[in-house]
Amino acid sequence: MAITLYQYRRSMGLPNPSPFCMKLEMYLRLAKLDYTVEFLSGRAKSKTGKAPFIVVDGKTIADSGLIIDHLERSHGHRVDGKLTLAQRGESLALQRMMEEHLYWVMVYGRWLDPEHEADCAAYIKDVTGIPGFLYPIIAPLIRRGLGKVIHGQGLGRHDRETIYQFGIADVAALGHWLGQRQFGFGDTPTTVDLCMAAFIGNIVRQPWSNPLRVATAKYGNLIAHFERVLAATFPEMTEQKAV
Ligand SMILES: N[C@@H](CCC(=O)N[C@@H](CS)C(=O)NCC(=O)O)C(=O)O
């Protein structure tokens, strides 16, 4: 069963600048599934228009969560099989918090924060590969589009400080939940660990600082957890310091 993973280009010394792509590729490695990677240039040609997506046995599946569910079911629950139903509930709730809430604070911090337009410009050029001469046309379009999305989601209706406070509260919840444990459930990582490492890594490795990065860097347990998960899945990327 050949798996092709379609995702964005690597960046910031991380497996991926998209936490969804990073979570999924770490899953593929942890589950010891063979896969090849295709790096996207431009829009994802999936049903949802988003990345990551995979092609497996001629079938295209989009959405990291749906992909992991599919691979878990078809390969003997290699990563989350040990979880009880209660732990599955916890794992899902935490992932939803990160992916449907904290994510939008990160989007704001990366693409929309008016105090970091110049940093953001350099980042957009790097991750999207938009050629310099097209940049002044495309970048404002991307930013305007994301501005509308985040307004619709609701976070975008708050001021800058409040938006970051929402994200900082999420990170605090993760830090307190993990405590001094190695991983969320036992001595091997499960999908919630991969998700958490993907989000924390993407926050602290962002090349410029903001209140979310400053607050996150103070959670030594989350930074150490991110480094542990990275070492278990992408040992070749553990050289760079997290913060
Ligand atoms: N729920 C999806 C979210 C994927 C997602 O939001 N991907 C972003 C990158 S982090 C994307 O492709 N955005 C492109 C767009 O919105 O056009 C998943 O888990 O895969």
The ligand as a Gaussian input file, in Angstrom:
#p B3LYP/6-31G(d) Opt

LIG

0 1
 N       -8.437000      20.259000       9.504000
 C       -7.395000      20.297000       8.520000
 C       -6.737000      21.661000       8.521000
 C       -5.669000      21.820000       7.456000
 C       -5.284000      23.283000       7.260000
 O       -5.920000      24.211000       7.765000
 N       -4.224000      23.491000       6.485000
 C       -3.821000      24.835000       6.169000
 C       -2.333000      25.008000       6.411000
 S       -1.904000      24.992000       8.118000
 C       -4.080000      25.080000       4.678000
 O       -3.835000      24.224000       3.852000
 N       -4.530000      26.279000       4.328000
 C       -4.731000      26.660000       2.972000
 C       -6.023000      27.385000       2.773000
 O       -6.767000      27.599000       3.740000
 O       -6.269000      27.743000       1.625000
 C       -6.397000      19.183000       8.811000
 O       -6.351000      18.689000       9.952000
 O       -5.697000      18.749000       7.881000

